[in-house]
Amino acid sequence: MVITKKNTSHRKDVHWFGFSMGLSQHLFPDYIALKLCHHMEIYTLAQSNIVGMVEVVEKSLKMYLSINEKVDNALSHYSSNYGHNLEKLRIQSSLFSVTFQDDDIASLTKPFDDKGGALYQHLRYGSQHSIEGLRTNLGKLMSIVDKVFYTCILRLDEPDKKMVNHSSILKMLIVNSHLAQSNNRDILLEAVQINNPYYSEYEQYCWEMENEDRRIIEQFKEKKRLTPLMQPTSL
C-alpha cells in the first residue's frame, strides 16, 4: 500500500500542546512551499498559491490562539467554534496582539467570515453554491500573509516562542542543520527572503537559539572532560 492509516476505536481530542505543535510541523513547510511557488511562478501557480495563502493564515492563527489560550480540548474547540472562519480567528487573536486589528489583515480575513469556508471552497474547487468569483492583488496578499505568519511565530511569550521555533524547518534551514535534509537550501531561503521585512528578525532569533544550544553542548563536553573517572571501590 502507498498510504496506511491507524484508526482508533473511539473519538479522541488533542491537548493544546499537541495541537499547536502538530500545526507548526505543517505550517512551516506550507509557508516555505508557498514562498517558493510565489517567487518562482507567481502567475502560473496563482490558483494554488492563493489556496496556500489561506491555509497558512488559518494554521497560523489557530496555532497562535492555541498557544495563548491553552485549552485542553484544542482539536474539537477550534474545529467546532471556528472551522474555516478566518475573520473570527483574527478577532479572537486581536485579544492577544493589537497587530491583528490592522486594516490590512482585516481586509484579508473578512471575506472568509463563515465556519464552513464558502470562499475557501471556491478557491479550492473553482465553484461554490453562493460564491460567483473574486478579485485580489497577489503581491499585496503575500505581504499580508507574511505579516500574519511572523506575528504568530514571533509575538509570543519567550517559552512559547522558543517552543514553536526551536525545531522548525525554517530555523533548521537558516542554521544549516543536517536535520533539514534539504537539497536546495539556498533557493528556499532566497524565496523566503523576497520582499520579506520580517526575515532579519527571525534569522537573528534562530541564531540566538542555535548559539545557545552550541554553548550548552560545549559546556557539557567540557564538564565531561574535566570530570575524573570513578575509581572502583576496593573490597
Buried (B, 14 or more C-beta within 10 A) or exposed (E): EEEEEEEEEEEEBBBBBEBBBBBBEEBBEBBBBBBBBBBEEEEEBBEBBBBBBBBBBBBBBBBBBBBBBEBEBBBBBBBEBBBBBBBBBBBBBBEBBEBBEBEEBBEBBEBBBBEEBBBBBBBBEEEBEEBEEEEEEBEEBBBBBBBBBBBBBBBBEEEBBBBBBBBBBBBBBBBEBEEBEBEEBEEBBEBBBEEBEBBEEBBEBBEEBBEEEEEEEEEEEEEEEEEEEEEEEEE
